[in-house]
Amino acid sequence: MAKGPSRWNVVSVTLYLIVISSVYLSYKYIPIVWKKSQLENMVKEYSYGVNRNPEEYVRNALIERAENELEIKLELEDIFIEKFPDRVRMKVIWRPVVVFLLGQSIAHEFEIKQSTVFY
């Protein structure tokens, strides 16, 4: 009687490791991508308020809302606002850190830029 293919071979083990590592990395990085998208929307929303409110108020409100809603820690010096007569430019720097199983961590830096024109 002929023996069938082995259930565990180099190819199947490699595929299982690829699938497991993909699921793990997705588990770690999907929340960061989602939070970045939500932060972009927040920056866009607050860029409209810069024309009506003082810059310091907008910075503090953005920091507080990002911390409360997204659990993102932003620093006051990482929010840049430029006012022009007809537009506003905002840049927010967010530095999330991903911590892996063995205690290794990777720090990322995202720049969120928004330019709003007032007509």
C-alpha positions, 0 to 999 in steps of 0.5 A, spaced: 500 500 500 502 506 497 503 511 503 500 518 501 503 525 502 505 527 509 501 532 512 506 536 515 512 538 511 516 544 509 511 547 505 505 546 509 509 549 516 512 555 512 505 556 510 502 556 517 507 560 519 506 565 514 498 565 516 500 566 523 505 571 522 500 575 518 494 574 523 499 577 528 501 583 524 494 585 522 492 584 529 497 589 531 497 594 525 490 594 523 488 599 530 494 603 528 491 604 521 484 605 523 486 610 528 490 614 523 484 615 519 480 617 524 485 622 526 486 625 519 478 626 519 479 630 526 485 634 523 480 636 517 474 638 522 479 642 527 482 645 521 475 649 520 475 651 527 482 655 526 479 661 523 474 662 528 478 660 535 485 661 537 490 656 535 492 654 542 484 652 543 484 648 537 491 645 539 488 643 546 481 641 544 484 636 538 489 633 544 483 632 548 479 629 543 484 624 540 486 622 547 479 621 549 476 618 543 482 614 540 486 613 546 492 617 542 497 621 546 499 627 542 504 633 544 502 640 544 509 641 540 507 636 535 501 640 532 503 646 527 498 651 525 499 656 519 494 661 518 493 665 512 488 670 510 484 665 505 486 658 508 489 654 514 495 649 514 495 644 519 500 638 521 500 633 526 505 628 528 503 622 531 508 617 534 505 610 535 509 604 538 508 597 537 510 592 542 511 585 540 511 579 544 518 578 546 518 586 548 521 588 542 518 595 539 518 599 533 516 606 533 513 609 527 511 617 525 505 619 521 505 626 519 497 628 518 497 634 513 491 638 512 490 645 508 483 648 508 481 654 504 476 659 506 472 662 500 
